[in-house]
Amino acid sequence: MVASQKKGQLPTKICATCGLSFEYRKKWRNNWAEVKYCSEKCQRNKKAVSS
């Protein structure tokens, strides 16, 4: 599905912690629907967000 798309056409999401957009990565191939954070740092700091 995603493997045949060009780099500029990959799906994106918004990070739940920092609010920046991030693109699909090959290592997230099996669980892209469950990915919420752009990095491990954002995942570790998820409770520090004040909204």
PARO-106472 format. One record per residue (C-alpha): residue in three letters; residue number from 1; x, y, z. Coordinates in pm, whole numbers. Layout:
N
r aa ala i NUM c1 X c2 Y c3 Z .
...
***
This chain:
51
r aa met i 1 c1 0 c2 0 c3 0 .
r aa val i 2 c1 230 c2 280 c3 120 .
r aa ala i 3 c1 550 c2 126 c3 -19 .
r aa ser i 4 c1 458 c2 227 c3 -374 .
r aa gln i 5 c1 412 c2 596 c3 -292 .
r aa lys i 6 c1 674 c2 863 c3 -343 .
r aa lys i 7 c1 830 c2 1035 c3 -42 .
r aa gly i 8 c1 626 c2 1355 c3 -79 .
r aa gln i 9 c1 300 c2 1161 c3 -97 .
r aa leu i 10 c1 330 c2 961 c3 226 .
r aa pro i 11 c1 51 c2 987 c3 484 .
r aa thr i 12 c1 104 c2 1229 c3 772 .
r aa lys i 13 c1 -26 c2 1264 c3 1126 .
r aa ile i 14 c1 -6 c2 1527 c3 1400 .
r aa cys i 15 c1 196 c2 1437 c3 1710 .
r aa ala i 16 c1 -19 c2 1422 c3 2024 .
r aa thr i 17 c1 258 c2 1580 c3 2235 .
r aa cys i 18 c1 434 c2 1848 c3 2032 .
r aa gly i 19 c1 166 c2 1917 c3 1769 .
r aa leu i 20 c1 406 c2 1889 c3 1474 .
r aa ser i 21 c1 323 c2 1682 c3 1170 .
r aa phe i 22 c1 522 c2 1369 c3 1093 .
r aa glu i 23 c1 525 c2 1130 c3 800 .
r aa tyr i 24 c1 484 c2 755 c3 770 .
r aa arg i 25 c1 798 c2 550 c3 838 .
r aa lys i 26 c1 874 c2 198 c3 725 .
r aa lys i 27 c1 917 c2 78 c3 1084 .
r aa trp i 28 c1 553 c2 179 c3 1155 .
r aa arg i 29 c1 424 c2 -35 c3 865 .
r aa asn i 30 c1 240 c2 -286 c3 1085 .
r aa asn i 31 c1 77 c2 -42 c3 1328 .
r aa trp i 32 c1 43 c2 297 c3 1153 .
r aa ala i 33 c1 -316 c2 332 c3 1279 .
r aa glu i 34 c1 -193 c2 318 c3 1640 .
r aa val i 35 c1 102 c2 561 c3 1606 .
r aa lys i 36 c1 36 c2 886 c3 1800 .
r aa tyr i 37 c1 380 c2 1033 c3 1864 .
r aa cys i 38 c1 655 c2 1149 c3 1628 .
r aa ser i 39 c1 940 c2 1022 c3 1845 .
r aa glu i 40 c1 1026 c2 828 c3 2159 .
r aa lys i 41 c1 1098 c2 1157 c3 2335 .
r aa cys i 42 c1 743 c2 1279 c3 2272 .
r aa gln i 43 c1 606 c2 946 c3 2387 .
r aa arg i 44 c1 803 c2 967 c3 2714 .
r aa asn i 45 c1 692 c2 1327 c3 2775 .
r aa lys i 46 c1 324 c2 1275 c3 2691 .
r aa lys i 47 c1 207 c2 1359 c3 3046 .
r aa ala i 48 c1 404 c2 1684 c3 3055 .
r aa val i 49 c1 179 c2 1848 c3 2795 .
r aa ser i 50 c1 -38 c2 2125 c3 2928 .
r aa ser i 51 c1 -338 c2 2204 c3 2708 .
***
